């Protein structure tokens, strides 16, 4: 059986004002071709289908057109879970209709835990795979707030709730397999989740800022029992194994979500199950829009920009000036170099000017130059908050961001 694991599509996401629908469309077309090439029978989408809980009409059109095309391919089943960026209600709205296409959607914790355990059948109608499809678990779904509890207490309760929920799902899956009278290896069990596994690499850049929201609890990989054949995770954008385990993986985002991911080789995970054995092959995802980050002093930046221009390729650039010389016409210099080329500069950071401005009135600073973490850290600096008090305040800040994200997902 061939299973394809992907996640974090973030359909509808833009990059510094640039729409990326052409890239998303190219990726989905490539994904269809990959399904056909490898004769994939099950496609797993581990959350963050959309970049927003209120996706654009264009983003939804891409998604539903893709699902219709998959239904006409070699793929028998598609399993989609919601991520922290998705609206559970929106994903599940056409749930019953999508079942006709063998598309199974789990957006939120259902009333019956059995609804998170999907029994998939082969062409002849015989059971062939059990999927534990666990969506992104929100704080409000797992615990009740109590007066006087500390931040550490809240996080431990959240972690305990996540562990308990996964344990119940896995127990139900094993019971279902036993009820079928199946010898354990004959029907594999695969788990899906959208969470932050401890020890995983987060990365940097625009694509990572949102990970502070919904990532208060870093779950240990030990919650996944060894009886699972494979664990398909979403949430982190870097393709990676969890704690070195070949069979617990993040597929990562198929597109670079920010300039911090520009040099990453994106991929999807092709999983082949045969009896009790599962093997994983990474299938590289092509690049449809090249991104480049250039940082350094002016001579280095000028030489690098000219070299890229000579390649005669469409490239989006981020330029970070870190030289000692104060250059107030940096953007004009860059525009002069790229004039008549296929280069486009989406973002310029003049660290020298920024440092000077910060030392005076902060008037030259833009929020685009700061992450949500940096904004909060700047406020702590401004209030001269002692270092020993900052960890607790940062945890509280993360919880506020989590609460706002949860409210956004409910506002529909």
C-alpha positions in Angstrom: 0.0 0.0 0.0 1.3 3.4 -1.0 0.4 6.3 1.3 1.4 10.0 0.7 1.8 12.3 3.7 1.7 16.0 3.3 0.7 19.0 5.4 0.8 22.8 5.9 -0.3 23.9 2.5 -1.4 27.3 3.8 -3.5 27.9 0.7 -4.1 31.6 0.3 -1.0 32.8 2.0 0.8 35.8 0.6 4.4 36.9 1.1 4.9 40.6 1.9 1.8 41.5 -0.2 2.6 39.1 -3.1 -0.2 36.7 -3.9 1.0 33.1 -4.4 -2.0 31.4 -6.1 0.1 30.4 -9.1 2.5 28.5 -6.9 -0.3 26.8 -5.0 -2.0 25.8 -8.2 1.3 24.4 -9.6 1.9 22.4 -6.3 -1.6 20.9 -6.4 -1.1 19.9 -10.1 2.2 18.4 -9.2 0.7 16.5 -6.3 -1.9 14.9 -8.6 0.9 13.9 -11.0 2.9 12.4 -8.1 -0.1 10.4 -6.9 -0.4 8.9 -10.3 3.3 8.3 -10.7 3.6 6.4 -7.5 0.1 4.9 -7.6 -0.7 6.4 -4.3 -3.8 4.8 -2.7 -4.2 7.0 0.4 -3.4 10.7 0.8 -3.0 12.2 4.3 -3.2 16.0 4.8 -2.1 16.7 8.3 -3.6 20.1 8.9 -3.3 23.8 7.9 -4.9 23.3 4.5 -5.6 27.0 4.5 -3.6 29.9 5.9 -6.6 31.6 7.4 -9.8 30.5 9.2 -11.6 32.6 6.6 -9.9 31.6 3.4 -10.5 33.5 0.1 -12.8 32.1 -2.5 -9.8 31.4 -4.7 -8.1 29.4 -2.0 -11.3 27.3 -1.5 -11.6 26.8 -5.2 -8.1 25.4 -5.5 -8.8 23.0 -2.6 -12.1 21.6 -3.9 -11.0 21.4 -7.5 -8.0 19.4 -6.2 -10.2 17.0 -4.3 -12.4 16.4 -7.4 -9.2 15.6 -9.4 -8.0 13.2 -6.7 -11.3 11.3 -6.8 -10.6 10.6 -10.5 -7.0 9.4 -9.8 -5.5 6.2 -8.4 -6.0 7.5 -4.9 -8.8 5.7 -3.1 -9.0 7.8 0.0 -8.1 11.3 1.2 -7.9 12.0 5.0 -7.8 15.7 6.0 -7.5 17.0 9.6 -7.7 20.6 10.7 -4.6 22.5 11.8 -4.5 25.6 14.0 -4.8 27.9 11.0 -8.0 26.1 9.8 -11.6 26.7 10.7 -12.9 23.4 11.9 -16.4 24.4 10.9 -15.5 25.4 7.4 -13.5 22.2 6.8 -16.3 20.0 8.0 -19.2 21.9 6.4 -19.1 19.7 3.2 -18.0 16.6 5.2 -21.0 14.3 4.2 -20.8 15.3 0.6 -17.0 14.7 0.5 -17.5 11.2 1.8 -19.1 10.3 -1.5 -15.6 11.0 -3.0 -13.9 9.0 -0.2 -12.6 12.2 1.3 -12.6 12.0 5.1 -12.5 15.2 7.1 -12.0 15.6 10.9 -12.0 19.2 11.9 -12.6 19.1 15.6 -13.0 16.6 18.4 -16.2 14.7 17.6 -18.9 13.7 20.1 -17.8 10.1 19.7 -14.1 9.2 19.9 -14.8 6.5 17.3 -15.3 9.2 14.7 -11.6 10.0 14.8 -10.7 6.3 13.9 -11.3 5.7 10.2 -11.4 2.2 8.8 -10.5 2.4 5.1 -11.3 -0.3 2.6 -9.6 -1.6 -0.6 -11.2 -1.8 -4.0 -12.9 -5.1 -3.1 -14.4 -3.6 0.1 -12.1 -5.4 2.5 -10.6 -3.5 5.4 -7.0 -2.4 4.6 -6.0 0.5 6.9 -7.0 2.2 10.1 -6.2 5.9 10.4 -6.3 7.7 13.8 -7.2 11.2 12.4 -6.7 13.6 15.4 -7.1 17.2 14.5 -5.4 20.2 16.2 -6.4 20.0 19.8 -7.3 23.4 21.3 -6.9 24.3 24.9 -10.6 24.9 25.4 -11.4 21.3 24.1 -9.2 19.6 26.7 -9.3 21.4 30.0 -11.3 23.8 32.2 -9.7 26.9 33.7 -9.6 27.0 37.5 -9.1 30.1 39.7 -5.6 30.4 41.1 -3.8 27.9 38.8 -0.4 28.9 37.6 0.8 29.0 34.0 2.8 25.8 34.7 -0.4 24.1 36.0 -2.3 25.2 32.9 0.3 23.8 30.6 0.6 20.5 32.4 -3.2 20.1 32.3 -3.1 20.8 28.5 -0.3 18.2 28.0 -2.2 15.7 30.1 -5.3 16.3 28.0 -3.4 15.8 24.8 -1.8 12.6 26.1 -5.2 11.3 27.3 -7.0 12.1 24.1 -4.4 10.3 21.9 -4.4 7.3 24.2 -8.2 6.9 23.9 -8.0 7.2 20.1 -5.2 4.6 19.9 -7.1 2.2 22.3 -10.2 2.4 20.1 -8.2 1.8 17.0 -6.6 -1.3 18.5 -10.0 -2.6 19.7 -11.4 -2.1 16.3 -8.6 -4.1 14.7 -9.2 -6.9 17.2 -12.9 -6.8 16.5 -12.1 -7.4 12.8 -10.3 -10.5 13.8 -7.2 -9.3 12.1 -3.7 -10.4 12.9 -2.0 -7.1 13.9 0.3 -6.7 10.9 -2.4 -7.4 8.4 -4.2 -4.1 9.0 -1.7 -1.3 9.7 -2.6 1.6 12.0 -1.4 5.1 11.1 -1.8 8.1 13.3 -2.2 11.7 12.2 -1.8 14.8 14.3 -1.2 18.6 14.2 1.0 19.4 17.1 4.4 20.5 18.4 6.6 17.5 19.2 9.4 18.1 21.7 12.8 18.1 20.2 11.7 19.2 16.7 13.3 22.0 14.8 11.2 25.1 14.3 13.3 27.2 12.0 13.0 30.9 11.4 11.3 33.5 9.4 7.7 34.5 8.6 6.5 31.0 8.4 7.5 30.3 12.0 6.0 33.3 13.8 2.6 31.7 14.1 4.0 28.6 15.7 4.2 30.4 19.0 0.4 30.4 18.8 -0.9 27.0 19.6 2.5 25.6 20.6 2.5 26.2 24.3 2.6 22.4 24.8 5.4 20.5 23.3 4.3 16.9 23.3 6.8 14.1 23.8 6.9 11.5 21.0 6.4 8.8 23.6 2.6 9.4 23.3 2.8 7.4 20.1 2.9 3.6 20.8 5.3 1.3 19.0 2.4 -0.6 17.5 1.7 2.3 15.1 3.1 1.7 11.6 3.6 5.4 10.9 2.8 8.8 12.4 2.0 11.7 10.0 2.4 15.0 11.6 1.8 18.6 10.6 2.5 22.1 12.2 6.2 22.5 11.6 7.4 23.6 8.2 10.8 21.8 8.1 10.6 18.2 6.9 12.0 16.1 9.7 12.0 13.0 11.8 11.0 13.3 15.4 13.7 12.3 17.8 15.4 10.4 15.0 12.5 8.0 14.5 12.0 7.2 10.8 8.4 6.5 11.2 7.3 9.6 13.1 7.7 12.5 10.7 6.7 16.0 9.8 6.3 16.3 6.1 6.8 20.1 6.3 5.2 22.7 4.1 5.4 22.2 0.4 6.3 25.8 -0.3 8.7 28.1 1.5 6.5 30.2 3.6 9.1 32.9 4.2 12.6 33.9 3.3 13.9 32.0 6.3 12.8 28.8 4.5 14.2 29.7 1.1 17.1 27.2 1.2 15.1 24.3 2.5 14.5 21.3 0.2 10.7 20.8 0.5 9.3 17.3 0.2 6.4 15.0 0.8 6.6 11.6 2.5 5.8 8.4 0.5 5.0 5.6 2.9 4.9 2.0 1.8 3.3 -0.5 4.2 3.9 -4.2 3.6 2.9 -6.4 6.5 4.4 -5.2 9.7 7.0 -3.1 7.9 6.7 0.5 6.8 9.3 2.3 4.7 9.5 6.0 3.9 10.8 7.8 0.8 11.0 11.6 0.5 9.8 12.9 -2.8 11.3 16.4 -3.5 8.8 19.2 -4.2 9.8 21.5 -7.1 10.3 25.2 -6.6 7.9 27.3 -8.7 9.0 30.7 -7.3 12.5 31.1 -6.2 13.2 33.1 -3.0 16.6 34.5 -1.9 17.7 36.2 1.2 20.8 38.4 0.9 22.5 39.8 4.0 25.8 41.6 4.6 27.5 44.9 3.9 26.9 46.9 0.7 29.7 45.5 -1.4 28.5 41.9 -0.7 24.9 42.8 -1.3 25.7 44.6 -4.6 27.8 41.7 -6.0 25.2 39.1 -5.0 22.3 41.0 -6.5 24.2 41.5 -9.8 25.0 37.8 -9.9 21.4 36.8 -9.4 20.3 39.3 -12.1 22.7 37.6 -14.5 20.8 34.3 -14.1 17.8 35.8 -15.9 15.3 34.1 -13.6 12.3 35.4 -11.7 13.5 35.7 -8.1 11.9 37.4 -5.1 14.4 38.9 -2.8 14.8 39.9 0.8 17.8 42.2 1.5 19.2 42.6 5.0 21.8 45.4 5.2 24.2 44.7 8.1 27.1 47.0 7.3 28.7 49.7 9.5 28.2 52.5 6.9 25.0 54.5 7.3 23.2 54.2 4.0 20.0 56.1 3.8 19.3 55.5 0.1 19.6 51.7 0.3 16.3 51.1 -1.5 17.2 53.5 -4.3 20.6 51.8 -4.8 18.9 48.4 -5.0 16.2 49.5 -7.4 18.9 50.9 -9.7 20.6 47.5 -9.8 17.5 45.4 -10.5 16.0 47.8 -13.1 15.3 45.8 -16.3 15.9 42.4 -14.6 13.5 39.7 -13.4 14.4 40.3 -9.8 11.8 41.7 -7.4 12.7 43.0 -3.9 9.8 42.2 -1.5 11.5 43.3 1.7 14.5 45.5 2.7 15.8 45.7 6.2 18.4 48.4 6.9 19.8 47.3 10.2 22.1 50.3 10.5 19.3 52.8 10.1 17.1 50.7 12.3 19.6 50.6 15.1 20.1 54.4 14.9 16.4 55.0 14.9 15.9 52.6 17.9 18.6 54.5 19.8 16.6 57.7 19.3 12.8 57.6 18.8 11.9 54.3 17.2 10.1 56.3 14.5 11.8 54.5 11.6 10.9 51.1 12.9 8.1 49.1 11.2 6.2 46.2 12.7 7.2 44.3 9.5 10.7 44.3 10.9 9.7 42.6 14.1 8.2 39.2 15.1 5.4 39.0 17.7 8.2 37.8 20.1 10.4 40.8 19.4 7.5 43.3 19.9 6.8 41.8 23.3 10.5 41.7 24.2 10.7 45.4 23.2 7.9 46.3 25.6 9.7 44.3 28.4 12.8 46.3 27.7 10.9 49.6 27.8 9.5 48.8 31.2 12.9 47.5 32.6 11.3 44.2 33.5 13.9 42.1 35.4 15.2 39.0 33.6 14.0 36.6 36.2 10.4 37.7 35.7 10.4 37.4 31.9 9.9 33.7 31.4 6.5 33.8 33.3 5.4 36.9 31.4 6.4 35.3 28.1 4.3 32.2 28.9 1.4 34.4 29.8 1.8 36.3 26.5 1.8 33.0 24.5 -1.5 32.1 26.3 -3.1 35.4 25.3 -2.0 34.7 21.6 -3.5 31.2 21.9 -6.8 32.7 23.2 -7.0 35.2 20.4 -6.4 32.4 17.8 -9.1 30.3 19.4 -11.5 33.2 19.2 -10.7 33.8 15.6 -11.5 30.2 14.7 -14.9 30.5 16.4 -15.8 33.8 14.7 -17.6 32.6 11.5 
